[in-house]
Amino acid sequence: MIRIELGNHYKRYQHPLQIRARGLRLTAIFIVWGITIVFASAHLAAQPVVSAAPLPQGASQEELDTLPRRPISDLLKPYKFPVKKVRVKGKTEFAYVDVGDPKSKEVLVFIHGLNGYIPLWDKTIEDLSKDYRCIAVDLPGFGRSEKGELPINVIYYADLLVRFLDGLKVRDAYIVGHSMGGQVAVNLALRYATRFKKLMLISPTGIESFTQAERQAFYDNVNTNVTKDKSDDVIRADFVRLFYKMPPEAEFMLRDRLAMRRASDYDYYCHAVARSIVGMVELPTWDMLEGLTQPTLLIFGKNDKLIPNQFFHVMQKPQDVAEQGRSKIRKCIVQMIDRCGHFAPWDNPEAVNQTIRDFLDR
């Protein structure tokens, strides 16, 4: 039983999934925007998901209750930048934004993480598009891009992104990836080394390594129902964990996440989440990092609650994962940002943007 602290009272949340690992019974797996968090309830006491502070609302219950049952793309708030759509390989529809000078040869490609979408990059694109052409995508299964029974994994996304950029006639670019998007970026850079000049990875998955037993725990217990069964309060609690201190202007993203739960294609979204998690774990990106030849920037929030995994690697800190990456990547710079969580582009956009600018100018 997981006890979630909500204001001045407690709400009990029980999930049917149970596995054993390292002699502990796991009673819940919460899948959030960037990585899977596993809580234990045998020899380790279950911890509150959030503090005693009230959870952010995101949207009133009245608004949520009156949402029409329509596709996710119709229920999301309008994006900050104009959205374009294109079919890749003649079938998979990508939603994307293209901001800045379209003739510029200095192109930044932004790839969001698990459960993410283009608005993650609003504050980054607003600044960097003054000097760079900025292209950000909704990966298929998320945001305004196509949903369905897609064969999602890291390689699938990497291949589609290359063909997407081919369609835009972008042959050379810098990649900025967040969380799962960082793992996709690494695999793009490994497989298409001549096309991507530098990597900027923010809170990336794929650097933290997992044993075979740990990976098996993910395989055995990740499915669409883990996401589908989440209540609004659990979604709110998950969302708070993304930040060091959630800014009020980020509540629209929480509202969007709550709206998705009412959408007609929510099952496909849950499918994308489950497939993405398995895809991240099944590809041992950690073992490939030494093959990177591009200069690489690793940005981590010192207060990231998602990386490293808070059950399997409870004694590690974000700095430890960053140093593991530095030890593997031959041309690597690490920047740790204080008072910053997993959603660094929103927690401390000024520091993130300046760090990226300094790295591009090197």
C-alpha positions in Angstrom: 0.0 0.0 0.0 1.4 3.4 -1.0 0.4 6.4 1.2 0.2 9.7 -0.7 0.1 12.8 1.4 -2.5 15.3 0.1 -2.8 18.5 2.1 -3.8 17.7 5.6 -5.0 14.2 4.9 -3.8 11.0 3.4 -5.1 9.1 0.4 -4.3 5.5 0.0 -3.5 4.1 -3.4 -3.1 0.5 -4.1 -1.9 -1.0 -7.4 -2.2 -4.7 -8.2 1.3 -5.1 -9.6 3.6 -7.0 -7.3 7.1 -8.3 -7.9 10.1 -9.3 -5.9 13.6 -7.8 -6.3 16.5 -8.0 -3.9 14.2 -9.7 -1.4 11.8 -6.8 -1.3 8.1 -6.9 -2.3 7.3 -4.0 -4.7 3.8 -2.9 -4.4 3.6 -0.1 -7.0 5.3 1.2 -10.1 4.6 4.8 -10.9 5.5 5.8 -14.4 6.2 9.5 -14.7 7.3 11.8 -17.5 10.9 10.7 -17.6 11.6 7.4 -16.0 10.0 4.7 -13.9 10.0 5.1 -10.1 9.6 2.0 -8.0 8.5 2.1 -4.3 9.1 -0.7 -1.8 7.0 -1.6 1.2 8.7 -4.4 3.0 12.1 -3.6 4.5 11.9 0.0 3.2 9.2 2.3 4.5 7.0 3.8 1.7 7.7 7.5 1.4 5.1 10.2 0.6 5.0 11.0 -3.1 4.8 14.7 -2.3 5.2 16.9 0.7 2.3 18.1 2.8 1.7 21.1 0.5 -1.5 20.9 -1.5 -1.2 19.4 -4.9 -1.5 21.7 -7.9 -4.9 21.6 -9.5 -4.0 22.0 -13.1 -7.7 22.3 -14.0 -10.9 22.5 -12.0 -12.9 19.3 -11.6 -15.8 21.1 -13.5 -13.5 21.7 -16.5 -12.3 18.1 -16.5 -15.8 16.7 -16.1 -17.1 18.7 -19.1 -14.3 17.8 -21.5 -15.7 16.1 -24.7 -14.5 12.7 -25.5 -12.2 13.6 -28.4 -8.7 12.7 -29.4 -5.8 14.0 -27.3 -4.7 16.4 -30.0 -8.0 18.1 -29.8 -8.0 18.4 -26.0 -4.5 19.9 -25.5 -4.1 23.6 -25.0 -2.8 25.5 -28.0 1.0 25.4 -28.3 3.1 28.5 -27.9 4.5 28.2 -31.5 2.6 27.4 -34.7 2.3 23.6 -35.3 3.0 21.9 -38.6 2.3 18.3 -39.5 4.0 16.0 -42.0 3.8 12.3 -42.8 7.1 10.5 -42.5 7.6 7.5 -44.9 4.2 8.3 -46.2 2.3 7.1 -43.1 3.4 8.2 -39.7 2.2 11.8 -38.9 4.6 14.1 -37.0 3.6 17.3 -35.3 6.4 19.8 -35.1 7.3 23.4 -34.7 10.0 25.2 -36.7 11.0 28.5 -35.2 13.7 31.0 -36.1 15.4 31.7 -39.5 14.3 28.9 -41.8 17.4 29.5 -43.9 19.9 29.2 -41.1 22.4 26.4 -41.3 22.7 26.4 -37.5 19.8 24.0 -36.6 18.8 22.7 -33.2 16.6 19.6 -33.0 14.7 19.1 -29.8 13.5 15.7 -28.6 11.2 15.4 -25.6 11.1 12.5 -23.1 8.6 10.0 -21.9 5.1 11.5 -21.6 6.5 14.7 -22.9 5.6 17.0 -25.8 6.7 20.2 -27.6 5.7 22.6 -24.8 8.6 21.2 -22.6 10.8 23.4 -24.8 8.8 26.6 -24.8 11.3 28.6 -22.7 14.3 27.1 -24.5 13.1 27.8 -28.0 11.9 31.3 -27.1 15.5 32.2 -26.3 17.6 30.1 -28.6 15.5 30.8 -31.7 16.9 34.3 -31.7 20.1 32.8 -33.0 19.3 29.3 -34.2 16.7 27.6 -36.3 14.8 25.5 -33.7 12.9 22.4 -34.7 11.0 20.5 -32.0 8.8 17.4 -32.5 6.1 15.5 -30.8 7.2 11.9 -31.0 4.6 9.5 -32.4 2.3 8.4 -29.6 2.6 11.7 -27.7 1.3 15.3 -28.0 -0.3 16.1 -31.4 1.5 13.4 -33.4 -0.1 10.1 -34.5 -1.4 7.6 -32.0 -2.0 3.9 -32.5 -0.5 0.5 -32.0 2.9 1.8 -33.0 6.1 -0.4 -32.7 7.7 2.1 -30.4 11.2 1.9 -29.1 14.4 4.0 -29.2 15.5 2.8 -32.6 12.0 3.3 -34.1 12.1 6.9 -33.0 15.6 7.5 -34.2 14.8 6.1 -37.7 11.7 8.2 -38.0 13.5 11.4 -36.9 16.2 10.9 -39.5 13.5 10.5 -42.2 11.6 13.5 -40.8 14.8 15.6 -41.1 15.4 14.3 -44.6 12.0 15.7 -45.5 12.9 19.1 -44.2 16.3 18.8 -46.0 18.2 19.2 -42.8 21.4 17.3 -43.2 23.4 18.8 -40.3 22.1 19.7 -36.9 22.7 19.8 -33.2 20.5 17.6 -31.0 19.0 18.6 -27.7 17.3 15.7 -25.9 15.5 15.5 -22.6 15.2 12.3 -20.5 14.1 9.6 -23.0 14.8 12.0 -25.8 18.4 12.1 -24.6 18.6 8.3 -25.1 17.1 8.7 -28.6 19.6 11.5 -29.3 22.5 9.2 -28.4 21.4 6.5 -30.7 20.9 9.1 -33.5 24.4 10.3 -33.0 25.9 6.8 -33.0 24.2 5.7 -36.1 24.4 8.9 -38.1 27.6 10.4 -36.7 28.3 12.7 -39.7 24.9 14.4 -39.5 24.8 15.5 -35.9 27.6 17.8 -34.7 27.0 18.1 -31.0 24.8 16.6 -28.4 23.1 18.4 -25.5 21.5 15.9 -23.1 19.3 17.1 -20.3 18.5 14.6 -17.5 19.0 11.8 -20.1 18.0 8.2 -19.7 20.5 5.6 -21.1 23.4 6.7 -19.0 22.3 5.1 -15.8 22.9 1.4 -16.2 20.6 -1.5 -15.0 21.5 -5.1 -14.2 19.7 -7.9 -16.1 17.6 -8.6 -13.0 16.6 -4.9 -12.8 15.7 -4.8 -16.4 13.6 -8.0 -16.0 11.6 -6.3 -13.3 10.6 -3.6 -15.8 9.8 -6.2 -18.5 7.6 -8.2 -16.2 5.5 -5.4 -14.8 5.2 -2.6 -17.4 1.9 -2.6 -19.3 -0.7 -0.1 -20.5 -2.8 -0.5 -17.4 -0.1 0.9 -15.1 -0.7 4.3 -16.7 -4.4 3.8 -17.5 -5.3 3.1 -13.9 -3.8 6.2 -12.4 -6.2 8.6 -10.7 -6.1 12.4 -11.1 -4.4 12.8 -7.7 -1.7 10.3 -8.6 -1.1 12.1 -11.9 -0.8 15.4 -10.0 1.7 13.9 -7.5 3.8 12.4 -10.3 3.8 15.8 -12.0 5.1 17.6 -8.8 8.0 15.2 -8.7 9.3 16.5 -12.0 10.4 19.9 -10.5 12.5 21.3 -7.7 9.8 23.9 -7.3 7.0 23.8 -9.9 6.4 27.3 -11.4 2.7 28.3 -11.6 3.0 28.9 -15.4 3.7 25.1 -15.8 0.2 24.1 -14.6 -1.1 24.1 -18.2 1.1 21.0 -18.8 -0.6 19.3 -15.8 -4.0 20.3 -17.1 -3.1 18.7 -20.5 -2.0 15.5 -18.8 -5.3 15.3 -16.9 -7.2 16.1 -20.1 -5.5 13.2 -21.8 -7.1 10.8 -19.3 -10.5 11.8 -20.7 -9.5 11.4 -24.4 -10.9 8.9 -26.8 -7.4 7.7 -27.8 -6.0 7.5 -24.2 -5.4 3.7 -24.6 -3.0 4.5 -27.4 -1.2 7.0 -25.3 -0.9 4.4 -22.5 0.5 2.0 -25.1 3.1 4.5 -26.1 4.2 5.0 -22.5 4.5 1.2 -21.9 6.4 0.6 -25.2 8.7 3.5 -24.5 9.7 2.3 -21.1 10.5 -1.2 -22.3 12.3 0.4 -25.3 14.5 2.4 -23.0 15.4 -0.5 -20.8 15.9 -3.1 -23.5 18.5 -1.1 -25.4 21.7 -1.0 -23.4 22.8 2.5 -24.4 25.2 2.6 -21.5 27.4 0.1 -23.3 27.5 2.2 -26.4 28.5 5.5 -24.9 32.2 5.0 -25.7 31.3 5.1 -29.4 30.2 8.7 -29.3 32.5 11.0 -31.2 30.6 14.2 -30.9 31.2 16.8 -28.2 28.5 16.1 -25.6 27.0 18.2 -22.9 25.3 16.6 -20.0 23.0 18.8 -17.9 21.5 17.4 -14.7 19.5 19.1 -12.0 21.1 18.5 -8.6 17.6 17.8 -7.2 16.4 15.4 -9.9 14.0 13.0 -8.1 13.7 10.6 -11.1 17.3 9.9 -12.1 18.9 7.9 -10.7 16.1 5.4 -10.1 15.0 5.9 -6.5 14.6 2.2 -5.7 17.2 0.3 -7.5 19.9 2.9 -7.0 18.7 4.6 -3.9 22.3 5.5 -2.7 23.2 7.3 -5.9 22.7 11.0 -6.7 22.3 12.8 -10.1 25.9 13.8 -9.9 26.9 10.1 -9.8 25.0 9.4 -13.0 26.6 12.5 -14.7 30.1 11.3 -13.7 29.3 7.8 -15.1 28.5 9.5 -18.4 31.7 11.6 -18.3 33.8 8.5 -17.7 32.3 6.9 -20.8 32.0 9.7 -23.3 35.3 10.9 -24.7 34.3 14.5 -25.3 32.0 15.3 -22.5 31.2 18.3 -20.4 29.0 18.0 -17.3 26.9 20.9 -15.9 25.0 20.4 -12.6 22.3 23.0 -12.0 21.4 23.9 -8.4 17.8 24.0 -7.2 16.7 22.1 -10.2 14.8 18.9 -10.8 14.1 16.6 -13.7 12.3 19.3 -15.7 15.4 21.6 -15.9 14.1 23.6 -19.0 11.3 24.8 -16.8 12.9 24.7 -13.3 15.8 26.9 -14.3 15.5 27.9 -18.0 18.0 30.8 -17.7 20.8 28.4 -16.6 19.9 25.7 -19.1 19.8 28.2 -22.0 23.0 29.9 -21.1 24.7 26.5 -20.6 23.6 25.4 -24.1 24.7 28.7 -25.6 28.2 28.4 -24.0 28.6 24.9 -25.2 27.6 25.8 -28.8 30.1 28.6 -28.8 33.0 26.4 -27.8 
